[in-house]
């Protein structure tokens, strides 16, 4: 059963996340750059006052691969506690 996964992370973590996707052979995804928002690590508005900005990636993953990536996301969160990264997991019905 597939899950719809959103990875939302500080752009400073881009190399780690892209490497993670390659490692787990995730070759199909949609990416949004310059995503703005407020989370645990504060505002990310890509401006003079709040210069940080996020990236969002959406992909459909099989359960096993989703679990493997979730473990790696936890590791990245521990390694870079001030940067901000989240993995949102949603039910997935079908692709048309």
BELDA-V985113 format. One record per pair of residues at least 12 apart in sequence whose ideal C-beta (glycine too) atoms are under 6 Angstrom apart, sorted by the first residue. I is the first residue (numbers start at 1). J is the second residue. D is the distance in Angstrom with one decimal. If there is no record, write none. Layout:
i->I j->J d->D
i->I j->J d->D
//
This chain:
i->1 j->63 d->5.8
i->2 j->60 d->4.8
i->2 j->62 d->5.9
i->2 j->92 d->4.4
i->3 j->61 d->5.7
i->3 j->66 d->4.9
i->3 j->89 d->5.2
i->3 j->92 d->5.4
i->4 j->60 d->5.8
i->4 j->90 d->4.4
i->4 j->92 d->4.3
i->5 j->59 d->5.5
i->5 j->61 d->5.3
i->5 j->66 d->6.0
i->5 j->89 d->5.6
i->6 j->58 d->5.3
i->6 j->88 d->4.2
i->7 j->57 d->4.5
i->7 j->87 d->5.6
i->8 j->54 d->5.7
i->8 j->56 d->4.9
i->8 j->86 d->4.9
i->9 j->55 d->5.9
i->9 j->85 d->3.9
i->10 j->54 d->6.0
i->10 j->83 d->4.3
i->10 j->84 d->4.7
i->11 j->53 d->5.3
i->11 j->55 d->5.3
i->12 j->83 d->5.4
i->13 j->83 d->5.4
i->13 j->85 d->5.6
i->16 j->76 d->5.5
i->20 j->72 d->5.2
i->24 j->65 d->5.8
i->24 j->68 d->5.9
i->24 j->69 d->5.7
i->26 j->59 d->5.7
i->29 j->57 d->5.2
i->29 j->59 d->3.9
i->30 j->58 d->4.7
i->31 j->57 d->5.0
i->32 j->56 d->4.4
i->33 j->55 d->5.6
i->34 j->46 d->5.7
i->34 j->53 d->5.3
i->35 j->54 d->4.1
i->35 j->56 d->4.7
i->39 j->84 d->5.6
i->41 j->84 d->3.7
i->60 j->92 d->5.5
i->70 j->87 d->5.8
i->73 j->87 d->4.6
//
